[in-house]
Amino acid sequence: MKKLCREVWIEVDLDAIKKNVRAIRRHIPNTSKIMAVVKANAYGHGSVEVARQALESGASELAVASVEEGIVLRRAGITAPILVLGFTALSCVKKSAVWNITLSAFQVSWIKKANRILEKEADSKRLSIHINVDTGMGRLGVRTEEDLLAVVKALKSSTYLSWDGIFTHFSTADEPDTELTMLQHEKFISFLRFLKNQDITLPTVHMCNTAAAIAFPEFSADMIRLGIGLYGLYPSASIKELNLVDLTPALSLKARIAYVKAMVTDPRTVSYGATYIAEPGEIIATIPIGYGDGYSRALSNRGFILHRGRRVPVAGRVTMDMIMVSLGENEGKQGEEVVIYGKQQGAEISVDEIAEMLGTISYEVLSVLSRRVPRFYFRDGKIIKISAPVLYV
Ligand SMILES: *Cc1c(COP(=O)(O)O)cnc(C)c1O
């Protein structure tokens, strides 16, 4: 870590990832598989390393948002099933089959065209498909029994497509009011019953995200899709308050003080817009983190970081690559470690707290962490891998 030129980095505790998979494993039925959701670079944690750890710890499948994200995992040598949760353009069907990446589908026309594309190839591989059913998310998926049956028939009659799963997605599973979740569940079950009544054998059935897996483990079916819980965060305060599963945050964001000064001479303005004016003699430290790293500009004059286990406020505007913090009357040293998200000497700034400050959710705070921040992967307290665009010069 001493070799960073710009001293800001992310630490990912792979033991926490392992603990989280195991905690969820104990909570859901033995017969339900775990699909680790590693979209958006594993919520900012780094998809390859998280995927490997999750698979080692009890997950058996992976989910991503795009074929490209899937190919990143395949190129790293990961062979577990990978499902693309989003919509895939027909132009990527061939690529998906070649890389053995499963796609979500819900339109007869898309399925027929996909089959035709694969038919044209000399030695096409089969393309695995999960059907997406819209029971209330209103995003993607079949919405009627009639459409579902047509999609199933189109799949069954296509030579190059194999039907391997059917799923739905809850829109309010993280909320205290469980009414819509129950309704969506009921609706999904009645879709499945409708298919069974037509003598159709069901492939892998899945519906639960982290929130539903925690609050409704009885809905786990053949598989759950574990996203935020994998990273040790709760989908919402109300899910955390259920106290059903003990999760451990895996990510910390740290830096070293780049520069410290006492604001003795005028002007004592700090950062763009001169929105902060230091007191005479106030100690201001400059930290190499900014909105270009995913540290929101909305934290200007609002955020806090940890210095010597104490909360110190962001002074003035967050810039693209740096922030200033006020140490007040306390001294600080160039090169000293500070914690932006995570723990230091018993104090903690959680990603949930930052998200609340920003009026958003932890998912967003994590997934915007930029790739220019190096990731250090820890096991048993030791660095086992470093992932960075350019580390040594
Ligand atoms: C992102 C996503 C998940 C994971 O949700 P978490 O709340 O992070 O567990 C599951 N299913 C679908 C369809 C998703 O898009």
The ligand as a Gaussian input file, in Angstrom:
#p B3LYP/6-31G(d) Opt

LIG

0 1
 C      -30.014000      -6.085000      -8.435000
 C      -30.985000      -7.196000      -8.434000
 C      -31.018000      -8.124000      -7.385000
 C      -30.201000      -7.973000      -6.127000
 O      -30.899000      -7.136000      -5.232000
 P      -30.352000      -6.883000      -3.730000
 O      -31.388000      -6.002000      -3.135000
 O      -29.047000      -6.178000      -3.892000
 O      -30.227000      -8.188000      -3.095000
 C      -31.851000      -9.214000      -7.515000
 N      -32.650000      -9.371000      -8.592000
 C      -32.675000      -8.478000      -9.620000
 C      -33.572000      -8.712000     -10.776000
 C      -31.865000      -7.353000      -9.563000
 O      -31.898000      -6.462000     -10.569000

